[in-house]
Amino acid sequence: MILELADIRIAPGKQKEFEEAIERGARSVIARAEGCRGFKVNKGVESPERYVLQVFWDTLEDHTVKFRGGPLFAEWRAIVGPFFAQPPVVEHFTLVAKSGEN
C-alpha cells in the first residue's frame, strides 16, 4: 500500500468552503479512482489555512499514472484547485510500523 501525502495551503478565510469542496471531491472523485483504498483530511491547528490530505493507494502507479493521467484528475482539480494559495506538495510513502486503527 502507498500513502499519498498532499500538503495543501489555501487562501485565508476560505476554510469552510474548502472543507466542503475537498470532502465532496474526495468522496465523489478520488474514491472512484482505481486502486484508491480511502482517504483522510486533516486541518492545521496552528496554521488554519494548512490541510494534509492522505490518500491510500494499492500502488504508486494507481495514483501517478492512472489517476493523475486520467480524466478524474481534471475533475478533482476543478473542485479543489480554485482554493489553493500555491501548488500542493505531494509525496508518497510506504508503511514501516503501525499501531491501532489510525
All heavy atoms as an XYZ file, in Angstrom:
812
protein
N       0.847     -1.180      0.000
C       0.000      0.000      0.000
C       0.890      1.241      0.000
O       1.929      1.288      0.640
C      -0.909      0.008      1.223
C      -1.730      1.250      1.291
S      -3.457      1.216      1.754
C      -3.967     -0.418      1.803
N       0.428      2.247     -0.706
C       1.143      3.523     -0.834
C       0.306      4.626     -0.201
O      -0.901      4.702     -0.421
C       1.385      3.873     -2.322
C       2.292      2.842     -2.992
C       1.944      5.286     -2.488
C       3.706      2.813     -2.462
N       0.953      5.467      0.582
C       0.304      6.648      1.157
C       0.732      7.859      0.353
O       1.925      8.148      0.234
C       0.704      6.830      2.618
C       0.322      8.180      3.253
C      -1.190      8.365      3.281
C       0.923      8.310      4.637
N      -0.247      8.537     -0.224
C      -0.006      9.836     -0.854
C      -0.270     10.886      0.216
O      -1.320     10.889      0.849
C      -0.970     10.046     -2.023
C      -0.969     11.461     -2.546
C      -2.221     11.809     -3.340
O      -3.061     10.929     -3.587
O      -2.362     12.992     -3.688
N       0.676     11.774      0.423
C       0.530     12.848      1.393
C       0.617     14.171      0.643
O       1.635     14.466      0.025
C       1.629     12.771      2.446
C       1.523     13.739      3.602
C       0.346     13.360      4.494
C       2.797     13.746      4.395
N      -0.480     14.932      0.658
C      -0.521     16.230     -0.016
C      -0.634     17.324      1.035
O      -1.584     17.345      1.824
C      -1.703     16.290     -0.975
N       0.342     18.210      1.065
C       0.367     19.355      1.974
C      -0.240     20.525      1.203
O       0.337     21.009      0.231
C       1.809     19.641      2.381
C       1.924     20.697      3.463
O       0.947     21.440      3.708
O       3.008     20.792      4.054
N      -1.422     20.953      1.633
C      -2.207     21.939      0.894
C      -2.314     23.235      1.690
O      -2.666     23.211      2.870
C      -3.620     21.392      0.606
C      -3.523     20.100     -0.201
C      -4.473     22.434     -0.100
C      -4.837     19.346     -0.313
N      -2.023     24.353      1.035
C      -2.204     25.688      1.621
C      -3.285     26.393      0.825
O      -3.221     26.426     -0.412
C      -0.917     26.503      1.558
C       0.321     25.800      2.084
C       0.247     25.533      3.578
N       1.355     24.712      4.013
C       2.297     25.108      4.858
N       2.258     26.319      5.366
N       3.264     24.292      5.205
N      -4.267     26.941      1.534
C      -5.358     27.629      0.850
C      -5.350     29.113      1.192
O      -4.684     29.552      2.134
C      -6.736     27.011      1.199
C      -7.072     27.226      2.677
C      -6.774     25.536      0.842
C      -8.539     27.055      3.003
N      -6.120     29.869      0.445
C      -6.239     31.303      0.686
C      -6.914     31.548      2.037
O      -7.851     30.828      2.409
C      -7.047     31.946     -0.434
N      -6.476     32.539      2.806
C      -7.085     32.845      4.101
C      -8.580     33.143      3.960
O      -9.020     33.735      2.977
C      -6.329     34.096      4.573
C      -5.030     34.055      3.842
C      -5.336     33.419      2.514
N      -9.326     32.698      4.970
C     -10.752     32.973      5.021
C     -11.616     32.057      4.183
O     -12.826     32.233      4.104
N     -11.028     31.058      3.561
C     -11.772     30.145      2.683
C     -11.930     28.742      3.275
O     -12.303     27.812      2.570
C     -11.067     30.045      1.321
C     -10.989     31.344      0.575
C     -12.363     31.759      0.123
C     -12.281     32.998     -0.756
N     -13.595     33.394     -1.224
N     -11.646     28.596      4.580
C     -11.636     27.272      5.186
C     -12.966     26.520      5.034
O     -12.989     25.355      4.646
C     -11.263     27.338      6.674
C      -9.846     27.727      6.920
C      -9.660     29.222      7.104
O     -10.464     30.028      6.640
N      -8.601     29.611      7.776
N     -14.066     27.164      5.364
C     -15.355     26.472      5.330
C     -15.665     25.977      3.922
O     -16.043     24.823      3.721
C     -16.465     27.388      5.829
C     -17.803     26.701      5.844
C     -18.886     27.558      6.431
C     -20.129     26.708      6.430
N     -21.339     27.174      6.662
N     -15.494     26.851      2.924
C     -15.779     26.473      1.545
C     -14.825     25.375      1.070
O     -15.236     24.440      0.382
C     -15.671     27.684      0.614
C     -16.699     28.751      0.897
C     -16.175     29.859      1.820
O     -15.275     29.602      2.647
O     -16.669     30.982      1.706
N     -13.548     25.483      1.445
C     -12.584     24.471      1.037
C     -12.900     23.124      1.669
O     -12.821     22.088      1.005
C     -11.157     24.892      1.391
C     -10.150     23.827      1.067
C      -9.836     23.535     -0.247
C      -9.535     23.115      2.071
C      -8.920     22.534     -0.559
C      -8.618     22.119      1.778
C      -8.304     21.830      0.461
N     -13.243     23.120      2.940
C     -13.548     21.857      3.617
C     -14.728     21.154      2.962
O     -14.719     19.927      2.802
C     -13.791     22.100      5.103
C     -12.501     22.451      5.827
C     -12.699     22.931      7.251
O     -13.775     22.689      7.841
O     -11.755     23.558      7.783
N     -15.730     21.911      2.561
C     -16.860     21.310      1.844
C     -16.402     20.770      0.491
O     -16.781     19.673      0.084
C     -17.972     22.340      1.657
C     -18.642     22.732      2.964
C     -19.566     23.941      2.830
O     -19.663     24.533      1.735
O     -20.182     24.302      3.851
N     -15.574     21.532     -0.205
C     -15.111     21.127     -1.530
C     -14.209     19.902     -1.473
O     -14.368     18.968     -2.277
C     -14.387     22.285     -2.212
N     -13.264     19.874     -0.535
C     -12.332     18.746     -0.502
C     -13.049     17.461     -0.091
O     -12.759     16.393     -0.633
C     -11.093     19.030      0.375
C      -9.995     18.000      0.064
C     -11.433     19.056      1.856
C      -8.642     18.331      0.626
N     -13.995     17.555      0.811
C     -14.736     16.342      1.180
C     -15.583     15.857      0.008
O     -15.600     14.671     -0.318
C     -15.609     16.561      2.410
C     -16.310     15.275      2.810
C     -17.039     15.341      4.129
O     -17.061     16.404      4.779
O     -17.606     14.298      4.511
N     -16.263     16.776     -0.650
C     -17.084     16.413     -1.816
C     -16.213     15.809     -2.911
O     -16.533     14.772     -3.498
C     -17.826     17.639     -2.333
C     -18.668     17.385     -3.560
C     -19.573     18.560     -3.912
N     -19.002     19.878     -3.712
C     -18.288     20.544     -4.635
N     -18.097     20.012     -5.826
N     -17.806     21.737     -4.372
N     -15.076     16.453     -3.183
C     -14.182     15.960     -4.222
C     -13.583     14.603     -3.905
O     -13.490     13.730     -4.769
N     -13.183     14.412     -2.662
C     -12.594     13.130     -2.272
C     -13.637     12.015     -2.338
O     -13.353     10.924     -2.831
C     -11.990     13.232     -0.876
N     -14.837     12.295     -1.861
C     -15.880     11.259     -1.867
C     -16.422     10.974     -3.269
O     -16.722      9.827     -3.590
C     -17.030     11.664     -0.944
C     -16.658     11.622      0.518
C     -17.869     11.795      1.428
N     -17.463     11.959      2.802
C     -17.058     10.976      3.592
N     -17.005      9.741      3.133
N     -16.705     11.217      4.841
N     -16.552     12.007     -4.086
C     -17.191     11.814     -5.388
C     -16.214     11.552     -6.527
O     -16.611     11.013     -7.554
C     -18.065     13.026     -5.737
O     -17.272     14.168     -5.966
N     -14.933     11.897     -6.341
C     -13.971     11.726     -7.436
C     -12.861     10.751     -7.046
O     -12.703      9.700     -7.665
C     -13.364     13.078     -7.879
C     -12.365     12.870     -9.006
C     -14.465     14.040     -8.306
N     -12.080     11.095     -6.025
C     -10.937     10.243     -5.659
C     -11.399      8.836     -5.289
O     -10.769      7.858     -5.674
C     -10.124     10.882     -4.510
C      -9.430     12.148     -5.015
C      -9.086      9.895     -3.975
C      -8.641     12.879     -3.960
N     -12.492      8.720     -4.560
C     -12.983      7.410     -4.130
C     -13.335      6.504     -5.311
O     -13.349      5.284     -5.168
C     -14.184      7.578     -3.207
N     -13.585      7.081     -6.474
C     -13.907      6.294     -7.674
C     -12.663      5.815     -8.419
O     -12.757      5.002     -9.334
C     -14.758      7.115     -8.652
C     -16.110      7.445     -8.128
C     -17.034      8.157     -9.134
N     -16.505      8.547    -10.411
C     -16.466      9.815    -10.860
N     -16.917     10.807    -10.117
N     -16.001     10.082    -12.059
N     -11.509      6.327     -8.045
C     -10.277      6.010     -8.773
C      -9.840      4.568     -8.517
O      -9.931      4.064     -7.398
C      -9.166      6.972     -8.357
N      -9.331      3.958     -9.575
C      -8.812      2.598     -9.454
C      -7.660      2.565     -8.446
O      -6.767      3.407     -8.477
C      -8.308      2.122    -10.815
C      -7.781      0.709    -10.802
C      -7.291      0.253    -12.159
O      -7.657      0.871    -13.180
O      -6.534     -0.722    -12.190
N      -7.708      1.611     -7.541
C      -6.647      1.445     -6.555
C      -6.766      2.308     -5.325
O      -5.961      2.178     -4.403
N      -7.754      3.185     -5.251
C      -7.936      4.027     -4.064
C      -8.574      3.199     -2.960
O      -9.614      2.579     -3.158
C      -8.809      5.239     -4.374
S      -9.134      6.259     -2.913
N      -7.963      3.213     -1.778
C      -8.456      2.437     -0.634
C      -8.984      3.313      0.495
O      -9.379      2.803      1.534
C      -7.344      1.537     -0.104
C      -6.916      0.501     -1.091
C      -8.050     -0.482     -1.346
N      -7.777     -1.257     -2.546
C      -8.682     -1.470     -3.488
N      -9.881     -0.953     -3.404
N      -8.361     -2.192     -4.546
N      -9.008      4.623      0.297
C      -9.552      5.516      1.316
C      -8.742      6.790      1.413
O      -7.705      6.936      0.774
N      -9.246      7.704      2.226
C      -8.591      8.999      2.379
C      -8.867      9.561      3.767
O      -9.796      9.148      4.451
C      -9.073      9.989      1.311
C     -10.523     10.387      1.468
C     -10.887     11.463      2.261
C     -11.521      9.662      0.838
C     -12.220     11.811      2.419
C     -12.858     10.004      0.986
C     -13.203     11.086      1.779
N      -8.056     10.536      4.148
C      -8.236     11.323      5.366
C      -7.847     12.755      5.031
O      -6.926     12.984      4.251
C      -7.330     10.846      6.508
C      -7.645      9.491      7.063
C      -6.698      9.176      8.209
C      -6.965      7.802      8.781
N      -6.059      7.510      9.906
N      -8.542     13.709      5.656
C      -8.181     15.118      5.520
C      -8.051     15.690      6.925
O      -8.965     15.551      7.739
C      -9.257     15.914      4.742
C      -8.847     17.376      4.634
C      -9.505     15.309      3.367
N      -6.924     16.315      7.211
C      -6.698     16.967      8.498
C      -6.410     18.439      8.278
O      -5.784     18.812      7.285
C      -5.522     16.321      9.241
C      -5.837     14.917      9.689
O      -6.939     14.627     10.132
N      -4.873     14.038      9.564
N      -6.856     19.259      9.228
C      -6.672     20.711      9.184
C      -5.643     21.115     10.240
O      -5.653     20.604     11.363
C      -8.006     21.391      9.481
C      -7.949     22.894      9.531
C      -9.331     23.444      9.821
C      -9.319     24.935      9.915
N     -10.675     25.459     10.124
N      -4.786     22.067      9.897
C      -3.783     22.551     10.833
C      -4.399     23.307     11.998
O      -5.329     24.090     11.813
N      -3.897     23.083     13.183
C      -4.346     23.792     14.378
C      -3.644     25.145     14.453
O      -4.286     26.183     14.578
C      -4.084     22.959     15.659
C      -4.428     23.754     16.904
C      -4.869     21.654     15.602
N      -2.318     25.123     14.353
C      -1.558     26.367     14.410
C      -1.653     27.163     13.102
O      -1.507     28.378     13.110
C      -0.082     26.079     14.727
C       0.165     25.558     16.116
C      -0.077     24.062     16.254
O      -0.302     23.377     15.242
O      -0.071     23.580     17.403
N      -1.861     26.461     12.009
C      -1.953     27.089     10.682
C      -3.285     26.688     10.049
O      -3.354     25.710      9.301
C      -0.799     26.627      9.789
O       0.444     26.915     10.394
N      -4.368     27.423     10.323
C      -5.694     27.004      9.871
C      -5.908     27.043      8.359
O      -6.920     26.538      7.877
C      -6.642     27.962     10.582
C      -5.813     29.138     10.957
C      -4.415     28.637     11.141
N      -4.961     27.571      7.599
C      -5.058     27.537      6.146
C      -4.272     26.364      5.564
O      -4.131     26.234      4.354
C      -4.535     28.839      5.518
C      -5.422     30.036      5.754
C      -5.091     30.768      7.049
O      -3.956     30.641      7.549
O      -5.981     31.461      7.560
N      -3.761     25.489      6.441
C      -2.977     24.336      6.001
C      -3.781     23.062      6.223
O      -4.329     22.837      7.301
C      -1.675     24.252      6.777
C      -0.789     23.128      6.336
C       0.502     23.121      7.119
N       1.368     22.068      6.639
C       2.422     21.627      7.309
N       2.751     22.175      8.469
N       3.143     20.661      6.819
N      -3.804     22.232      5.201
C      -4.506     20.946      5.259
C      -3.563     19.850      4.791
O      -2.698     20.084      3.945
C      -5.747     20.955      4.357
C      -6.827     21.871      4.870
C      -6.765     23.242      4.639
C      -7.895     21.378      5.609
C      -7.743     24.094      5.119
C      -8.877     22.231      6.089
C      -8.790     23.583      5.840
O      -9.762     24.420      6.333
N      -3.746     18.658      5.342
C      -2.996     17.490      4.905
C      -4.009     16.466      4.414
O      -4.886     16.038      5.159
C      -2.138     16.910      6.049
C      -1.462     15.624      5.607
C      -1.105     17.928      6.510
N      -3.883     16.119      3.148
C      -4.720     15.091      2.537
C      -3.900     13.816      2.452
O      -2.779     13.828      1.936
C      -5.156     15.518      1.131
C      -5.805     14.443      0.261
C      -7.138     13.976      0.856
C      -5.986     14.950     -1.162
N      -4.451     12.733      2.990
C      -3.822     11.424      2.882
C      -4.731     10.552      2.029
O      -5.917     10.424      2.318
C      -3.676     10.777      4.254
C      -2.809     11.546      5.215
C      -2.831     10.912      6.594
O      -2.831      9.701      6.731
N      -2.867     11.737      7.621
N      -4.171      9.970      0.993
C      -4.922      9.027      0.161
C      -4.134      7.728      0.146
O      -2.915      7.723     -0.058
C      -5.124      9.551     -1.277
C      -5.996      8.576     -2.069
C      -5.757     10.940     -1.267
N      -4.837      6.630      0.361
C      -4.230      5.306      0.411
C      -4.489      4.596     -0.917
O      -5.636      4.436     -1.319
C      -4.799      4.522      1.592
C      -4.593      5.239      2.894
C      -5.555      6.104      3.383
C      -3.417      5.083      3.607
C      -5.360      6.795      4.569
C      -3.214      5.768      4.799
C      -4.179      6.630      5.277
N      -3.398      4.221     -1.587
C      -3.457      3.599     -2.919
C      -2.865      2.196     -2.875
O      -1.937      1.932     -2.112
C      -2.655      4.423     -3.921
C      -3.121      5.826     -4.104
C      -2.639      6.949     -3.470
C      -4.165      6.282     -4.965
N      -3.322      8.056     -3.896
C      -4.273      7.679     -4.820
C      -5.018      5.640     -5.862
C      -5.185      8.450     -5.527
C      -5.939      6.408     -6.571
C      -6.014      7.795     -6.402
N      -3.360      1.326     -3.753
C      -2.777     -0.014     -3.865
C      -1.339      0.059     -4.368
O      -0.460     -0.624     -3.844
C      -3.593     -0.887     -4.825
C      -4.898     -1.378     -4.213
O      -5.001     -1.452     -2.976
O      -5.815     -1.693     -4.991
N      -1.108      0.893     -5.395
C       0.230      1.018     -5.969
C       0.526      2.488     -6.262
O      -0.395      3.301     -6.372
C       0.360      0.238     -7.299
O      -0.449      0.872     -8.289
C      -0.034     -1.227     -7.138
N       1.785      2.807     -6.419
C       2.189      4.161     -6.787
C       1.593      4.549     -8.140
O       1.111      5.666     -8.316
C       3.723      4.255     -6.830
C       4.305      5.608     -7.197
C       3.935      6.663     -6.158
C       5.814      5.502     -7.332
N       1.579      3.608     -9.071
C       1.055      3.870    -10.407
C      -0.444      4.156    -10.401
O      -0.939      4.883    -11.262
C       1.366      2.700    -11.343
C       2.837      2.565    -11.668
C       3.669      1.987    -10.516
O       3.107      1.323     -9.602
O       4.891      2.232    -10.509
N      -1.172      3.592     -9.433
C      -2.600      3.905     -9.338
C      -2.800      5.406     -9.157
O      -3.741      5.984     -9.699
C      -3.264      3.146     -8.186
C      -3.506      1.690     -8.505
O      -3.635      1.335     -9.696
O      -3.570      0.890     -7.549
N      -1.906      6.048     -8.419
C      -2.005      7.493     -8.247
C      -1.328      8.250     -9.382
O      -1.948      9.082    -10.040
C      -1.395      7.938     -6.904
C      -1.420      9.419     -6.748
N      -0.287     10.145     -6.489
C      -2.427     10.319     -6.861
C      -0.611     11.442     -6.445
N      -1.898     11.566     -6.665
N      -0.043      7.963     -9.594
C       0.756      8.795    -10.500
C       0.413      8.619    -11.977
O       0.525      9.574    -12.749
C       2.252      8.526    -10.303
O       2.521      7.148    -10.580
C       2.693      8.872     -8.892
N      -0.005      7.432    -12.380
C      -0.290      7.172    -13.790
C      -1.790      7.152    -14.050
O      -2.313      7.943    -14.840
C       0.358      5.842    -14.251
C      -0.017      5.527    -15.689
C       1.875      5.893    -14.082
N      -2.499      6.264    -13.373
C      -3.925      6.074    -13.659
C      -4.781      7.263    -13.227
O      -5.620      7.734    -13.996
C      -4.422      4.790    -13.015
C      -3.770      3.549    -13.590
C      -4.180      2.309    -12.834
C      -3.411      1.099    -13.327
N      -3.664     -0.075    -12.486
N      -4.595      7.752    -11.994
C      -5.410      8.875    -11.525
C      -4.933     10.187    -12.139
O      -5.696     10.899    -12.783
C      -5.404      8.961    -10.001
C      -6.207     10.116     -9.474
C      -7.590     10.130     -9.572
C      -5.581     11.214     -8.893
C      -8.341     11.207     -9.100
C      -6.319     12.285     -8.412
C      -7.698     12.281     -8.517
N      -3.663     10.511    -11.948
C      -3.158     11.809    -12.429
C      -3.154     11.913    -13.942
O      -3.279     13.010    -14.486
C      -1.763     12.063    -11.878
C      -1.823     12.186    -10.376
C      -1.003     13.162     -9.745
N      -0.805     14.403    -10.402
C      -0.192     15.421     -9.849
N       0.256     15.323     -8.626
N      -0.017     16.534    -10.500
N      -3.048     10.793    -14.621
C      -3.038     10.810    -16.074
C      -4.403     10.613    -16.708
O      -4.529     10.628    -17.926
N      -5.427     10.442    -15.886
C      -6.763     10.183    -16.409
C      -7.716     11.341    -16.204
O      -7.354     12.383    -15.647
N      -8.956     11.166    -16.633
C      -9.945     12.243    -16.580
C     -10.396     12.627    -15.163
O     -10.851     13.752    -14.953
C     -11.125     11.696    -17.391
C     -10.967     10.214    -17.324
C      -9.496      9.962    -17.261
N     -10.252     11.726    -14.201
C     -10.684     12.058    -12.838
C      -9.845     13.172    -12.222
O     -10.337     13.948    -11.411
C     -10.648     10.819    -11.938
C     -11.704      9.758    -12.205
C     -11.497      8.563    -11.273
C     -13.104     10.322    -12.033
N      -8.564     13.252    -12.612
C      -7.705     14.280    -12.025
C      -8.204     15.684    -12.367
O      -8.254     16.558    -11.499
C      -6.253     14.108    -12.470
C      -5.324     15.087    -11.808
C      -5.049     15.006    -10.459
C      -4.738     16.106    -12.536
C      -4.200     15.917     -9.831
C      -3.885     17.017    -11.934
C      -3.618     16.923    -10.581
N      -8.596     15.909    -13.606
C      -9.114     17.225    -14.002
C     -10.402     17.541    -13.239
O     -10.620     18.691    -12.825
C      -9.364     17.264    -15.503
N     -11.219     16.542    -13.035
C     -12.464     16.731    -12.275
C     -12.148     17.121    -10.824
O     -12.751     18.033    -10.260
C     -13.258     15.414    -12.328
C     -14.675     15.502    -11.874
C     -15.418     14.183    -12.035
O     -15.057     13.365    -12.907
O     -16.373     13.974    -11.260
N     -11.175     16.431    -10.225
C     -10.730     16.708     -8.862
C     -10.175     18.132     -8.744
O     -10.546     18.895     -7.861
C      -9.680     15.669     -8.466
C      -8.795     16.033     -7.329
C      -7.472     16.345     -7.388
C      -9.158     16.133     -5.944
N      -6.991     16.624     -6.139
C      -8.000     16.500     -5.241
C     -10.339     15.942     -5.255
C      -8.003     16.683     -3.868
C     -10.337     16.132     -3.875
C      -9.181     16.495     -3.198
N      -9.281     18.505     -9.648
C      -8.660     19.831     -9.583
C      -9.668     20.949     -9.811
O      -9.516     22.037     -9.267
C      -7.514     19.946    -10.584
C      -6.258     19.211    -10.160
C      -5.742     19.628     -8.785
N      -5.081     20.883     -8.766
C      -3.785     21.075     -8.756
N      -2.969     20.046     -8.751
N      -3.298     22.292     -8.717
N     -10.692     20.700    -10.597
C     -11.724     21.717    -10.818
C     -12.481     22.014     -9.523
O     -12.912     23.143     -9.290
C     -12.692     21.264    -11.906
N     -12.596     21.018     -8.662
C     -13.322     21.195     -7.395
C     -12.460     21.892     -6.352
O     -12.904     22.820     -5.687
C     -13.815     19.826     -6.863
C     -14.857     19.238     -7.821
C     -14.390     19.959     -5.451
C     -15.229     17.792     -7.532
N     -11.218     21.452     -6.179
C     -10.378     21.970     -5.085
C      -9.340     23.004     -5.520
O      -8.917     23.828     -4.717
C      -9.670     20.828     -4.320
C     -10.678     19.916     -3.662
C      -8.735     20.045     -5.220
N      -8.933     22.968     -6.770
C      -7.864     23.841     -7.258
C      -8.082     25.324     -7.041
O      -7.130     26.044     -6.714
N      -9.307     25.850     -7.196
C      -9.507     27.288     -7.009
C      -9.175     27.803     -5.605
O      -8.978     28.999     -5.420
C     -11.003     27.466     -7.310
C     -11.347     26.331     -8.214
C     -10.493     25.191     -7.737
N      -9.076     26.917     -4.636
C      -8.790     27.327     -3.253
C      -7.297     27.380     -2.947
O      -6.892     27.946     -1.934
C      -9.466     26.371     -2.264
C     -10.958     26.408     -2.333
C     -11.657     25.496     -3.115
C     -11.673     27.374     -1.651
C     -13.033     25.526     -3.185
C     -13.059     27.418     -1.709
C     -13.740     26.495     -2.484
N      -6.459     26.786     -3.781
C      -5.034     26.666     -3.496
C      -4.351     28.030     -3.510
O      -4.470     28.784     -4.462
C      -4.337     25.754     -4.499
C      -4.775     24.309     -4.465
C      -4.458     23.469     -5.503
C      -5.497     23.795     -3.405
C      -4.838     22.142     -5.490
C      -5.894     22.469     -3.379
C      -5.555     21.645     -4.434
N      -3.591     28.320     -2.456
C      -2.766     29.525     -2.407
C      -1.457     29.291     -3.161
O      -0.806     30.239     -3.589
C      -2.494     29.916     -0.965
N      -1.073     28.024     -3.288
C       0.126     27.605     -4.001
C      -0.076     26.136     -4.363
O      -0.935     25.485     -3.791
C       1.373     27.787     -3.128
C       1.320     26.947     -1.854
C       2.322     27.419     -0.821
O       2.463     28.605     -0.579
N       3.023     26.484     -0.215
N       0.717     25.619     -5.293
C       0.562     24.205     -5.635
C       0.846     23.320     -4.415
O       1.788     23.584     -3.663
C       1.605     23.975     -6.725
C       1.867     25.330     -7.294
C       1.690     26.293     -6.152
N       0.044     22.281     -4.198
C       0.298     21.368     -3.075
C       1.638     20.649     -3.242
O       2.086     20.409     -4.367
C      -0.848     20.357     -3.162
C      -1.898     21.015     -3.974
C      -1.176     21.931     -4.920
N       2.249     20.322     -2.120
C       3.451     19.489     -2.115
C       2.971     18.060     -1.900
O       2.313     17.771     -0.896
C       4.429     19.917     -1.001
C       5.611     18.976     -0.942
C       4.867     21.356     -1.209
N       3.281     17.177     -2.847
C       2.797     15.801     -2.798
C       3.979     14.850     -2.761
O       4.905     14.968     -3.572
C       1.902     15.490     -4.018
C       1.441     14.037     -3.983
C       0.711     16.435     -4.070
N       3.932     13.914     -1.801
C       4.954     12.876     -1.688
C       4.258     11.552     -1.418
O       3.098     11.518     -0.999
C       5.937     13.195     -0.568
C       6.762     14.439     -0.821
C       7.815     14.669      0.251
O       8.211     13.711      0.925
O       8.224     15.823      0.401
N       4.999     10.458     -1.618
C       4.465      9.115     -1.428
C       5.302      8.375     -0.391
O       6.521      8.553     -0.338
C       4.471      8.358     -2.755
C       3.619      9.015     -3.783
N       4.132      9.946     -4.663
C       2.305      8.913     -4.050
C       3.144     10.376     -5.445
N       2.037      9.768     -5.089
N       4.620      7.521      0.385
C       5.263      6.810      1.482
C       4.808      5.355      1.512
O       3.695      5.046      1.081
C       4.906      7.463      2.829
C       5.346      8.885      2.937
C       4.557      9.918      2.441
C       6.549      9.220      3.535
C       4.965     11.234      2.532
C       6.960     10.529      3.627
C       6.168     11.544      3.127
N       5.667      4.502      2.072
C       5.287      3.125      2.372
C       5.312      2.949      3.877
O       6.071      3.619      4.580
C       6.248      2.107      1.709
O       7.572      2.361      2.170
C       6.188      2.183      0.196
N       4.508      2.042      4.372
C       4.368      1.804      5.811
C       5.586      1.090      6.383
O       6.062      0.107      5.807
C       3.103      0.977      6.071
C       2.761      0.705      7.532
C       2.422      1.993      8.261
C       1.597     -0.272      7.605
N       6.068      1.585      7.518
C       7.171      0.966      8.225
C       6.686      0.316      9.507
O       7.071     -0.808      9.838
C       8.286      2.001      8.540
C       9.361      1.397      9.410
C       8.852      2.569      7.253
N       5.801      0.996     10.252
C       5.259      0.463     11.505
C       3.876      1.044     11.723
O       3.549      2.121     11.189
C       6.177      0.828     12.677
N       3.069      0.352     12.500
C       1.685      0.786     12.719
C       1.231      0.393     14.117
O       1.609     -0.628     14.640
C       0.770      0.137     11.677
C      -0.672      0.547     11.795
C      -1.500     -0.103     10.712
C      -2.951      0.303     10.875
N      -3.794     -0.290      9.838
N       0.336      1.242     14.672
C      -0.283      0.969     15.961
C      -1.747      1.311     15.872
O      -2.115      2.356     15.344
C       0.370      1.820     17.052
O      -0.345      1.695     18.257
N      -2.629      0.466     16.367
C      -4.059      0.754     16.408
C      -4.683      0.869     15.035
O      -4.192      0.360     14.050
N      -5.792      1.606     14.984
C      -6.574      1.755     13.764
C      -6.161      2.956     12.925
O      -6.656      3.138     11.826
C      -8.070      1.877     14.107
C      -8.639      0.630     14.729
C      -8.613     -0.554     13.784
O      -8.929     -0.377     12.574
O      -8.279     -1.647     14.232
N      -5.352      3.851     13.445
C      -5.001      5.061     12.700
C      -4.037      4.773     11.641
O      -3.167      4.709     11.210
C      -4.484      6.148     13.647
C      -5.572      6.512     14.638
O      -6.745      6.493     14.319
N      -5.185      6.845     15.849
